[in-house]
Structures are given as C-alpha cells and as structure tokens.
Amino acid sequence: MVQSTDSHLADAGAASNSHGLSVLESRFAAAQSKLNPSRRKLVRMILENPEDTYYLSSRELAKRYQVDAATIVRTIQALGYGKFAEFLADLRTHFVTRLTPYTVLKAASREKRTVADRVRHNMELDLRNLQALQSTVDSARIVSLSKHVKKARRILIIGIDLAAALSWYLAYGLMTLGFAAEAPTGSTGNVQRRVRTLNSRDLLIAISFGQCLRDTVEAAQRARKQGVRTFGITDSETTPIARICDESCFASVASPSFGGSYVAPVSLLGAILIACAHTQTSRALKLLRRSEEEDRTDHRWYQNHSEGNEGLE
C-alpha cells in the first residue's frame, strides 16, 4: 500500500512539473478511475473554488459541500493523501498559483477585522515574508547570479505590470554598477523584440509570481530556446518561471492586499545588487566615485539657497 501511494505521489509530481498543473490537479487527474462521479464532482468544485475552501477543516469542508466528513476523508485518500493536513497544504498551494486581485481581496474580506486591524495584519504579513526570506534565502544562488551578471554582454530584466517596478529597480541598480542592464516596458511586441536580440553571451532575468504573467513566461521560454542564460525571481518552485528558468530565487508575495506584498522581493533584489557590487568591488567603487563627482558638479542634489532669507519677498 505504501509503495503504491509513493508511486502515485511521484506520478503526480512529475505530471505537475511537465504540464504546469498544481500537485493537487495532477493527483486528481491520476485518480480519476478511483473516484465515482459524485466524488469527481466534489473535487472539481473544491479545485474551482480554492479561495472558499483552503482555510476549512475537514468537518467544515464537508458542511460546505453538504456531504458527510467520511466522504471527505475517503475522497482525499483516493487522491493519495494519508492526512487531511497534507491535502490542505496542497490546496493552499493550488490557491496561491491561481491568485488574482479579486480572489485575494475576497478571501481577506471573510476575516472579521476592523480596518485598523487589517492595516496592522498586512504589515505583520510583510514582516513574516521578510523573515521567511531571511531564513530560506539561497546565498549561493545569488552569488552565482552575480557572476553571470559580471560575464553578460547584456542583461534584460522582464517584469510586467506591478513587477515592472521591481525590474526597473534592479536594472537601475545594475546600470549604476556599470552593467548593460535594461528593463523594457510597453507592449508585448516591444518585450519580445528585445528578447530576440539576445544570444548566449547575454542574461535574462524574469520576475513574476503565482500563476505568472504570459508575457514574462514567454520571454523566458524564447530566451532559453536562443541559448540565453535565464534566472527567475518568483515565489515558489512550482511556478512557470521556476520551471522554465535555469535557476531561481524565491520570495513570498503573500498578502491580504489585492496588490500583493513586494517587501521580500525588494529585499532579495537588494541582496542581488550587493552581491554584484562585491563581485568586483574596486570597479564598483570607481564608478560610484565618478558618479558622485559628476552629481556634485551638476548640482544634482537640492539645496535651499534662500535659507535665512525668509520674509524678503
């Protein structure tokens, strides 16, 4: 029995990786023959409405779908789960991969909190995301990325919609350090045309989370086909970006906000810039010193020349 379950889990994991399905979807596909029509319908409803169910206990889930608790237990066993907690963990992951601003706000609205409590809760989750990054960050991957940045002829950073703020921040930081980095914005055509100009001497960094945006995923796919080194910044090993890119680093964007939380990703980008600066410290210092001198000459920083002259006008 254990051997059969392990085989089932392996098959489900392989299917999720090869077809872009969540682990739960893959288990459901593999268990079709073990489920009668009513149980197949039950699983489909759960999969289609994860935001309504990922936080429920087995009894609450049974009540939600008007079945007895034993039916829930037997159904998840048919999917290959030994414990309800294991099923719930995969259901939560399934929910995360299908996050949209609507589903996030809908799920958060069920919690009975005042507006002030919601503000504090949002900041608490930001802090948790940052702490999770600190405890799990793969420094070796960041150092590896900094070495690829150093070698790259050009660095193209793809981030769409809200992630455009992240891609611009990383590109600006790398340009400050003297690297030929850019974060293209605009239409799908503009992004894809930039990707077409890349070759094996270049580097593409793709930033997207959860389901991942099509333009970002397709940019990474095209780059891989052209022999370009790819690096992903995403929130899970199961996202399309993580599966496509040569290497990835992960930072959670979990948040009750419809906009997500970019606290951890920004911190990760800061760590990447630190690694890139110290991969060739003397060069970075030389460039930053030159920039400092030019900024002083060009009067870049604001100075209040009217200080002490208040009331003269």
C-alpha positions, 0 to 999 in steps of 0.5 A, spaced: 500 500 500 505 504 501 509 503 495 503 504 491 501 511 494 509 513 493 508 511 486 502 515 485 505 521 489 511 521 484 506 520 478 503 526 480 509 530 481 512 529 475 505 530 471 505 537 475 512 539 473 511 537 465 504 540 464 504 546 469 498 543 473 498 544 481 500 537 485 493 537 487 490 537 479 495 532 477 493 527 483 486 528 481 487 527 474 491 520 476 485 518 480 480 519 476 478 511 475 478 511 483 473 516 484 465 515 482 462 521 479 459 524 485 466 524 488 469 527 481 464 532 482 466 534 489 473 535 487 472 539 481 468 544 485 473 544 491 479 545 485 474 551 482 473 554 488 480 554 492 479 561 495 472 558 499 475 552 501 483 552 503 482 555 510 476 549 512 477 543 516 475 537 514 468 537 518 467 544 515 469 542 508 464 537 508 458 542 511 460 546 505 459 541 500 453 538 504 456 531 504 458 527 510 466 528 513 467 520 511 466 522 504 471 527 505 476 523 508 475 517 503 475 522 497 482 525 499 485 518 500 483 516 493 487 522 491 493 519 495 493 523 501 494 519 508 492 526 512 487 531 511 493 536 513 497 534 507 491 535 502 490 542 505 497 544 504 496 542 497 490 546 496 493 552 499 498 551 494 493 550 488 490 557 491 496 561 491 498 559 483 491 561 481 491 568 485 488 574 482 486 581 485 479 579 486 480 572 489 485 575 494 481 581 496 475 576 497 478 571 501 481 577 506 474 580 506 471 573 510 476 575 516 472 579 521 477 585 522 476 592 523 480 596 518 485 598 523 486 591 524 487 589 517 492 595 516 496 592 522 495 584 519 498 586 512 504 589 515 505 583 520 504 579 513 510 583 510 514 582 516 513 574 516 515 574 508 521 578 510 523 573 515 521 567 511 526 570 506 531 571 511 531 564 513 530 560 506 534 565 502 539 561 497 546 565 498 549 561 493 544 562 488 545 569 488 552 569 488 552 565 482 547 570 479 552 575 480 557 572 476 553 571 470 551 578 471 559 580 471 560 575 464 553 578 460 554 582 454 547 584 456 542 583 461 534 584 460 530 584 466 522 582 464 517 584 469 510 586 467 505 590 470 506 591 478 513 587 477 515 592 472 517 596 478 521 591 481 525 590 474 526 597 473 529 597 480 534 592 479 536 594 472 537 601 475 541 598 480 545 594 475 546 600 470 549 604 476 554 598 477 556 599 470 552 593 467 548 593 460 542 592 464 535 594 461 528 593 463 523 594 457 516 596 458 510 597 453 507 592 449 508 585 448 511 586 441 516 591 444 518 585 450 519 580 445 523 584 440 528 585 445 528 578 447 530 576 440 536 580 440 539 576 445 544 570 444 548 566 449 553 571 451 547 575 454 542 574 461 535 574 462 532 575 468 524 574 469 520 576 475 513 574 476 509 570 481 503 565 482 500 563 476 505 568 472 504 573 467 504 570 459 508 575 457 514 574 462 513 566 461 514 567 454 520 571 454 523 566 458 521 560 454 524 564 447 530 566 451 532 559 453 530 556 446 536 562 443 541 559 448 540 565 453 542 564 460 535 565 464 534 566 472 527 567 475 525 571 481 518 568 483 515 565 489 515 558 489 518 552 485 512 550 482 511 556 478 512 557 470 518 561 471 521 556 476 520 551 471 522 554 465 528 558 468 535 555 469 535 557 476 531 561 481 530 565 487 524 565 491 520 570 495 513 570 498 508 575 495 503 573 500 498 578 502 491 580 504 492 586 499 489 585 492 496 588 490 500 583 493 506 584 498 513 586 494 517 587 501 521 580 500 522 581 493 525 588 494 529 585 499 532 579 495 533 584 489 537 588 494 541 582 496 542 581 488 545 588 487 550 587 493 552 581 491 554 584 484 557 590 487 562 585 491 563 581 485 568 586 483 568 591 488 574 596 486 570 597 479 564 598 483 567 603 487 570 607 481 564 608 478 560 610 484 566 615 485 565 618 478 558 618 479 558 622 485 563 627 482 559 628 476 552 629 481 556 634 485 558 638 479 551 638 476 548 640 482 544 634 482 542 634 489 537 640 492 539 645 496 535 651 499 539 657 497 534 662 500 535 659 507 535 665 512 532 669 507 525 668 509 520 674 509 524 678 503 519 677 498 
